[in-house]
Amino acid sequence: MDAQATESLLRFFRGIGDPRASNARHALDDLLGIAILAVLCGSDSWQAVEAWGRGNHDWLATFMGLPHGIPSHDTFDRVFAALDPLAFEACFNAWTAALAENGNGLLVAVDGKTLRRSWKHAWSKTPVHLVSAFATANRLVLGQLATDAKSNEITAIPKLLALLNLAGSTVTIDAMGCQRDIAAQIIRQKAHYILAVKENQPTLHQKVKALLDEAILDGFAGLRHGDDEQTDSGHGRIETRRVWVTDGVEHLGEDLRAAWPGLAALAVVESTRQDLGDLSGKTSVERRYFISSHGGTDAALHAAAIRGHWGIENSLHWTLDVSMNEDQCRLRAGHGAENFSRLRRIAINKLKRWEIKKENGKVMKISLRIKQKSCGWSRKFLLEALLA
């Protein structure tokens, strides 16, 4: 059972080339297997991975070769720093594709995150910046690529999208990714897009904002439209979000409409927030604007996609920072930080799919951090998580 559980995962990563000479003391499969299992159990450094491996040596030896025992943390550091991140990512994508359900209707959020302490030299302070794709409905990390800085997301996003099977999906990206070439690529990959529009596209933003603001004032008179409204309360405030969608893109002008491949609809989200602790009853109102390749005026679809986009911040980035301590990671050699981050995302995908059930069959509501600890406490739990 132990060998079956690890084999079901590791078979996807056998396409990674070993960056070392042929006479390496430790098999790459063993290094990958120990690292994945250790991070599932909460290890957040190579020293912790080595310690976990030494504590579980006898069990690991029942289904791994380990001809020279458990590798040292320096060995893990050197190998993962030299490991080709694109090859690792390609294998990661193959694995997540096997985990993901049919992509038709899938909402895929694309966003970036900086590994704050991952710079190669203390004097340069240029940390690794990762762009991730996240399936918002099932909270599955689909892929990631590294770039030198946030400003380079524009070049990293197309490369990441090209690695994914997006057919039938809807891709949401913030204003940084609102680029004509990116929109064209999404359409070529037989997917839809919903892209945030801000001042980095001044002409588009000005036209979309003016058109939708005027339409709201006029009650969308003469414009085909749909609307959706939701209200949430919590954390001492009430927030009402109203979404309007129109397919009247011809009002942007033929030149601008034709410049954006697949453009079929415009959307605006108006968020009204009231602080319940504010005796004056003061409220704040904010509007955000979007372009979409979805034809028609389905406001509920756009509301779900736009709302779901923030899941990459709340469900992925927050988890990586708070539960897995990613921002404190000081790996700075070669591709070490990027590849260790990929190990964390492997763990997140497994842990989010895994459920711990009580004797009565009910699922325990526990944090991802407690799931990690549970894997470390119980080999039974670890195997369940691997097979999830």
C-alpha positions in Angstrom: 0.0 0.0 0.0 2.9 2.4 0.8 4.6 1.7 -2.5 1.2 2.1 -4.4 0.5 5.4 -2.8 3.9 7.0 -3.7 4.0 5.3 -7.1 0.6 6.9 -8.0 2.2 10.3 -7.6 5.8 9.8 -8.5 5.1 8.2 -11.9 4.1 11.7 -13.2 7.6 13.0 -12.2 9.8 10.4 -13.9 10.2 12.6 -17.0 12.4 15.0 -15.1 16.1 14.7 -16.1 18.6 14.1 -13.4 21.0 17.1 -13.4 23.8 15.1 -11.8 26.4 12.7 -13.2 25.5 9.1 -13.7 27.3 7.9 -10.6 25.1 9.9 -8.2 24.9 8.3 -4.7 21.1 8.9 -4.3 18.4 8.1 -6.9 16.4 11.1 -8.1 13.2 9.2 -7.4 14.2 8.8 -3.8 15.0 12.5 -3.4 11.7 13.5 -5.0 9.7 11.0 -2.9 11.2 12.0 0.4 10.8 15.7 -0.4 7.1 15.3 -1.4 6.3 13.2 1.7 8.2 15.5 4.1 6.5 18.6 2.8 3.1 16.9 3.1 4.0 16.4 6.8 4.9 20.0 7.3 8.7 20.3 6.5 9.5 23.8 5.4 13.3 23.6 4.8 15.8 21.1 3.5 17.1 20.5 7.1 13.5 19.6 8.0 13.2 17.3 5.0 16.4 15.5 6.0 15.3 15.2 9.6 11.9 13.8 8.6 13.6 11.3 6.3 15.9 10.1 9.0 13.0 9.7 11.4 11.2 7.6 8.9 14.2 5.7 7.4 13.1 2.2 8.2 9.6 2.7 6.7 10.9 4.5 3.6 13.4 1.7 3.0 10.4 -0.8 2.5 9.5 0.9 -0.8 12.6 3.0 -1.8 16.0 2.0 -2.8 18.0 4.3 -0.4 21.4 2.6 -1.2 23.3 5.2 0.9 20.6 6.0 3.4 18.8 9.3 3.7 20.4 12.2 1.6 21.8 15.1 3.5 20.0 18.5 3.4 23.0 19.8 1.3 22.3 17.1 -1.2 18.6 18.0 -1.4 19.6 21.7 -1.7 22.1 21.1 -4.6 19.8 18.7 -6.6 16.7 20.9 -6.4 18.7 24.0 -7.1 19.9 22.3 -10.3 16.7 20.6 -11.3 15.2 22.1 -14.5 12.1 24.0 -13.3 10.4 23.8 -16.7 10.7 20.0 -16.7 9.4 19.9 -13.1 6.5 22.2 -14.1 5.7 20.0 -17.2 5.4 16.9 -14.9 3.5 18.9 -12.4 1.0 19.9 -15.1 0.6 16.3 -16.2 -0.2 15.4 -12.6 -2.7 18.2 -12.0 -4.4 17.4 -15.4 -5.0 13.9 -14.1 -6.4 15.3 -10.8 -8.6 18.0 -12.4 -12.1 17.2 -13.6 -13.3 18.0 -17.1 -12.0 21.5 -17.9 -15.4 22.5 -19.5 -16.8 25.2 -17.3 -13.7 25.4 -15.1 -12.8 28.8 -13.7 -9.0 29.4 -13.8 -7.5 32.4 -11.9 -4.0 33.5 -12.9 -2.1 35.7 -10.5 1.4 36.4 -9.2 3.1 36.1 -5.8 6.6 37.1 -4.7 8.8 34.9 -2.5 10.0 37.7 -0.4 13.2 36.2 1.1 14.3 34.2 -1.9 16.8 36.7 -3.5 20.0 35.2 -4.7 22.2 37.9 -3.1 21.5 40.0 0.0 22.7 43.1 -1.7 20.5 42.7 -4.8 17.2 41.9 -3.1 15.6 40.7 -6.3 13.2 37.9 -5.0 11.7 35.2 -7.2 8.2 36.1 -8.4 5.9 33.2 -9.3 2.8 33.3 -11.6 0.3 30.6 -10.6 -2.9 29.2 -12.3 -5.5 28.2 -9.8 -8.8 26.3 -10.4 -11.1 28.3 -8.1 -14.0 25.8 -7.8 -11.9 22.9 -6.5 -9.0 24.9 -5.2 -6.5 23.1 -7.3 -3.1 24.6 -8.3 -2.8 23.9 -12.0 0.6 25.3 -12.6 3.2 27.9 -11.9 6.2 29.6 -13.6 8.9 31.9 -12.1 9.8 35.4 -13.4 12.4 37.9 -12.2 9.9 40.5 -11.1 6.2 41.4 -11.0 6.7 43.6 -14.0 7.6 40.5 -16.0 4.3 38.8 -15.4 3.3 39.9 -18.9 5.9 37.6 -20.4 5.4 34.7 -17.9 1.6 34.5 -18.2 1.6 33.3 -21.9 4.2 30.7 -21.1 2.2 29.4 -18.2 -1.1 29.3 -20.2 0.7 27.4 -23.0 1.5 24.6 -20.6 -2.2 24.1 -19.6 -5.2 22.5 -21.3 -7.7 25.3 -21.0 -10.3 24.1 -23.5 -13.8 25.0 -22.2 -12.4 27.0 -19.2 -12.8 30.7 -18.3 -9.5 32.4 -17.4 -9.5 35.4 -15.1 -6.5 37.7 -14.9 -6.0 41.0 -13.1 -5.1 44.2 -14.9 -1.5 43.3 -15.4 -2.5 40.5 -17.8 -5.0 42.6 -19.7 -3.0 42.4 -22.9 -4.2 41.8 -26.5 -1.7 39.0 -27.1 -2.8 37.2 -23.9 -6.5 37.5 -24.9 -5.7 36.1 -28.4 -3.8 33.2 -26.9 -6.7 32.3 -24.6 -9.0 32.3 -27.5 -6.6 30.1 -29.5 -6.6 27.6 -26.7 -10.4 27.4 -27.0 -11.1 29.1 -23.7 -12.8 32.2 -22.6 -11.4 35.2 -20.7 -12.6 37.8 -18.2 -9.9 40.4 -17.8 -9.7 43.3 -15.4 -9.4 46.7 -17.1 -7.4 49.5 -15.4 -5.3 52.5 -16.4 -2.5 50.4 -17.8 -4.8 50.2 -20.9 -5.8 53.9 -20.9 -7.9 54.0 -24.0 -9.8 50.8 -23.3 -10.3 51.8 -19.6 -11.6 55.2 -20.5 -14.1 53.9 -23.1 -15.3 51.0 -20.9 -15.6 53.1 -17.8 -17.5 55.9 -19.6 -19.8 53.5 -21.3 -20.7 51.5 -18.2 -20.9 54.5 -15.8 -23.3 56.2 -18.2 -25.3 53.0 -18.7 -25.8 52.6 -14.9 -27.1 56.2 -14.7 -29.5 55.6 -17.5 -30.6 52.2 -16.2 -29.0 50.6 -19.3 -31.7 52.1 -21.5 -31.3 50.8 -25.0 -28.5 48.3 -24.0 -29.0 44.6 -23.7 -27.8 43.7 -20.2 -28.1 41.4 -17.3 -27.4 42.1 -13.6 -26.7 40.1 -10.4 -26.6 41.2 -6.8 -25.2 39.5 -3.7 -24.9 40.7 -0.1 -22.4 39.4 2.5 -22.0 40.3 6.1 -19.2 39.5 8.5 -16.0 40.9 10.0 -18.0 44.0 11.2 -19.2 45.1 7.8 -21.9 44.6 5.2 -20.8 44.3 1.5 -23.2 44.4 -1.4 -21.8 43.5 -4.8 -23.8 44.3 -7.9 -22.7 43.1 -11.4 -23.9 44.4 -14.7 -23.0 42.8 -18.0 -23.8 44.1 -21.5 -22.9 42.6 -24.9 -23.1 46.0 -26.5 -19.4 46.1 -27.4 -20.1 47.9 -30.6 -20.5 51.1 -28.6 -16.7 51.0 -28.0 -16.1 51.8 -31.6 -15.1 49.4 -34.3 -11.3 50.0 -34.1 -11.2 49.3 -30.4 -13.5 46.4 -30.5 -11.6 44.7 -33.3 -8.3 45.3 -31.5 -9.3 42.8 -28.8 -9.6 39.2 -30.0 -12.8 37.5 -28.9 -14.2 40.6 -27.2 -18.0 39.9 -26.7 -19.1 41.6 -23.5 -18.3 44.3 -20.9 -18.9 44.0 -17.1 -18.8 46.3 -14.1 -18.8 45.3 -10.4 -20.0 47.9 -7.9 -19.0 47.1 -4.3 -20.8 49.0 -1.5 -19.3 48.5 1.9 -20.7 49.7 5.2 -18.7 49.4 8.4 -21.1 48.4 11.2 -18.7 49.9 13.8 -19.0 53.3 12.1 -21.7 55.3 14.0 -21.9 57.7 11.1 -23.1 54.9 8.8 -20.5 56.0 6.3 -20.3 53.7 3.2 -17.7 53.3 0.5 -18.4 52.5 -3.1 -16.0 51.1 -5.6 -16.4 50.1 -9.3 -14.2 47.7 -11.2 -14.4 47.1 -14.9 -13.8 44.0 -17.0 -13.8 42.8 -20.6 -15.1 39.3 -21.5 -15.1 36.9 -24.4 -18.4 35.4 -23.1 -21.2 36.4 -25.5 -24.6 37.3 -24.0 -25.4 39.0 -20.7 -25.0 36.3 -18.1 -24.3 38.4 -15.0 -24.3 35.4 -12.6 -21.5 33.7 -14.6 -19.4 36.8 -14.5 -20.1 37.5 -10.8 -19.0 33.9 -9.9 -15.8 34.2 -12.0 -14.8 37.6 -10.7 -15.6 36.7 -7.1 -13.8 33.4 -7.6 -10.6 35.1 -8.9 -9.9 36.4 -5.4 -9.8 32.7 -4.3 -6.2 32.6 -5.5 -5.3 35.3 -3.0 -7.4 33.8 -0.1 -7.1 30.1 -0.8 -3.6 29.8 -2.3 -1.4 32.8 -1.3 -2.7 33.1 2.2 -2.3 29.3 2.7 1.3 29.4 1.4 2.2 32.3 3.7 0.3 31.4 6.9 0.1 27.6 6.8 3.4 26.8 4.9 5.5 29.8 5.9 6.6 30.4 2.3 7.5 34.1 2.7 10.1 33.1 5.4 11.8 30.6 3.1 15.5 31.6 2.5 16.4 29.3 -0.3 18.5 31.4 -2.7 20.6 29.1 -4.8 19.7 28.2 -8.4 16.1 27.1 -8.9 15.8 26.0 -5.2 13.1 28.5 -4.2 11.0 27.9 -7.2 11.2 24.1 -7.0 10.5 24.1 -3.3 7.5 26.2 -3.9 6.3 23.6 -6.4 6.6 21.0 -3.7 4.4 23.1 -1.5 1.8 23.3 -4.3 1.9 19.5 -4.7 1.2 19.3 -1.0 -1.7 21.8 -1.2 -3.4 20.0 -4.0 -3.2 16.7 -2.1 -4.2 18.1 1.3 -7.2 20.1 -0.1 -8.6 17.0 -1.8 -8.1 14.8 1.3 -10.8 14.7 4.0 -10.5 13.3 7.5 -13.8 11.7 8.5 -15.2 10.9 11.9 -16.7 7.6 13.0 -20.1 8.8 12.0 -18.9 9.6 8.5 -18.9 13.4 8.9 -16.0 15.4 7.6 -13.8 17.2 10.1 -13.5 20.9 9.5 -9.8 21.5 10.0 -7.1 23.8 8.6 -4.6 22.8 6.1 -1.9 23.2 8.7 -3.6 20.6 11.0 -3.9 18.3 8.0 -0.1 18.6 7.6 0.5 17.8 11.2 -2.0 14.9 11.0 0.1 13.4 8.1 3.2 13.7 10.4 1.4 12.1 13.3 -0.2 9.2 11.5 1.2 7.1 8.6 -2.4 6.0 7.9 -3.4 9.7 7.4 -0.3 10.3 5.2 -1.2 7.4 2.9 -4.8 8.6 2.7 -3.6 12.1 1.7 -1.3 10.6 -1.0 -4.2 8.6 -2.5 -6.7 11.5 -2.3 
